């Protein structure tokens, strides 16, 4: 067993953990970051490929939120967390949601202006920009379809930096905030899973962890810390708190963006190495239409979701791309950490309204794709049917139901909501766990609700705000 | 876990007999390298599943495997027979049983199609 001692222990190295660690270390605090997943060189594996799924994703990208229907979800598990595997889309939290959250959850010192200030700071520390030149064909499809229908659409900015030749590099945490944290003196321990936090009454005094060595062998670590920031994401953070004895307001209220897909076949080739950056925002924030990873493997899976013969379309896969409709859900879920089990139990209940919105979203997505020139649409609905004309889209109204819809998500939030209303929130307005003196959460779990857009920008802004509050000694 | 080439190879495979039969039946390529790589990917995915999900899938595999073993002993289970069994499960209106063939098909489809195409960098850009 090895004993370590630190001032601040940051558990998790994704968007919340990396920002926390970098800002704490820059302020001169002694910081140790532990990350369950491995360190993987930024260019070591190909984006959205098999190696990435095996090495950088939790559960090979295969985990279910149990319910009717079950919703598949994917999250990163490597140094840098989900920022290493997502599409890098960056979108500030809409002002009206910031206002709504403040009043509903009684969040102190929280306003659109405060959030905008921290967002601007994060943006100055990252490179947030749109694609130089024309967008790729798979993205332009969304813009073209929406424009023909008179619908609002926008090219989202991404956390990318471009060289003079226009080659983009995603500004993941392993390329940005984590190197800065290390340069300021922070220590990073990859392959280290925290089993439980050690508490003394309302104080956390450290953590028990297990570190796997790449050459084999496992080492037990006992880490003493003055303060602990838990930043493991919306499933792992509440699970760790449960295993450590904190339960009130923890793991309830889970939110996600249920997503339904279409594999769309065109009469011309599309690009397959990136994720479309355009989004149709006509129905936002309650319904957003966008594009997914669309390598051959993902195209094959999306075609198969329909459950009808798809071999001919798969043979033509270079003309096929995958698109989605994602909703803000009225439903909610739970995360339950169980002793001796590595994976928490995650559940999610969709409302009838959610199911109706998903069906509507699928039809709107189909309208946009057909308007953009798609010749065949394969929905992620068992039995389909495959649609080739707008007059056929109405059939999907009756076909989307709890036993046929194939749903997934990559955005999970709200499992330790922040706010002063203890009946709803597991942490205070700045992420300190209610009932604990030196234990903070600083990740997607804190968002009181799903934002309707990629949450990375909101997570980072909140993390920076909460660290400032901590450093102020308030 | 070792990385070999483009796939992750897991030692001490966690796949059960029937799961291996299913993967063998679903892979369309005759290339032995592709077949073993797909099997390795599915093996890694099953091994890496949340424990409760893995327990459920393994339970179904044991039950289906027992049934399949009887069919095989009677000479009535070849590759087409395995796929026919999956199709039957797919057609049942029992969500848990219906998800089993979908899960296995998704894993095999993803792996085989990724392994039999060029890298994204090689993929034609429109």
Contacts between the chains, C-beta under 8 A, distances in Angstrom:
chain1	res1	chain2	res2	distance
A	46	B	119	5.8
A	46	B	120	5.9
A	46	B	121	7.5
A	47	B	120	6.9
A	48	B	120	7.2
A	49	B	6	7.6
A	49	B	114	6.1
A	49	B	119	7.4
A	49	B	120	7.1
A	50	B	6	6.6
A	50	B	7	5.8
A	50	B	8	7.6
A	50	B	41	5.9
A	50	B	110	7.5
A	50	B	111	6.2
A	50	B	114	4.9
A	50	B	115	7.2
A	51	B	3	7.1
A	51	B	6	6.2
A	51	B	7	7.0
A	51	B	8	6.6
A	54	B	1	8.0
A	54	B	7	7.4
A	54	B	8	3.9
A	54	B	41	7.1
A	54	B	44	5.6
A	54	B	48	7.9
A	55	B	3	7.6
A	55	B	8	6.7
A	59	B	45	8.0
A	59	B	48	5.2
A	59	B	49	5.8
A	59	B	50	6.0
A	60	B	44	6.3
A	60	B	45	4.3
A	60	B	48	4.8
A	60	B	49	7.8
A	62	B	45	5.7
A	62	B	48	7.5
A	62	B	49	6.3
A	62	B	107	7.8
A	63	B	49	7.7
A	63	B	50	5.6
A	63	B	53	7.5
A	64	B	50	7.6
A	64	B	53	6.1
A	68	B	95	7.8
A	69	B	95	7.8
A	70	B	95	7.9
A	70	B	99	7.3
A	136	B	125	7.1
A	136	B	126	7.4
A	137	B	126	3.9
A	138	B	126	7.8
A	268	B	126	6.7
A	269	B	124	5.9
A	269	B	126	4.5
A	270	B	126	5.3
A	271	B	123	7.4
A	271	B	124	8.0
A	271	B	125	4.7
A	271	B	126	5.3
A	272	B	120	6.2
A	272	B	123	4.6
A	273	B	120	3.7
A	273	B	121	6.7
A	273	B	123	5.7
A	273	B	125	7.0
A	295	B	114	6.6
A	295	B	117	7.7
A	295	B	120	5.9
A	295	B	123	7.6
A	296	B	113	4.5
A	296	B	114	6.4
A	296	B	116	7.9
A	296	B	117	4.4
A	297	B	109	7.2
A	297	B	110	4.2
A	297	B	111	7.1
A	297	B	113	4.6
A	297	B	114	3.9
A	298	B	110	7.3
A	299	B	113	7.5
A	300	B	109	4.4
A	300	B	110	6.6
A	300	B	112	7.9
A	300	B	113	4.2
A	301	B	106	5.2
A	301	B	109	5.6
A	301	B	110	5.4
A	304	B	102	7.9
A	304	B	105	6.0
A	304	B	106	6.6
A	304	B	109	5.6
A	307	B	90	7.2
A	314	B	113	7.5
A	317	B	113	7.7
A	318	B	123	7.6
A	318	B	124	6.3
A	341	B	50	8.0
A	341	B	51	5.1
A	341	B	52	7.1
A	342	B	50	7.7
A	342	B	51	6.4
A	343	B	49	8.0
A	343	B	50	3.3
A	343	B	51	5.7
A	343	B	52	7.1
A	343	B	53	7.8
A	344	B	50	8.0
A	345	B	52	6.4
A	403	B	93	7.0
A	403	B	95	6.2
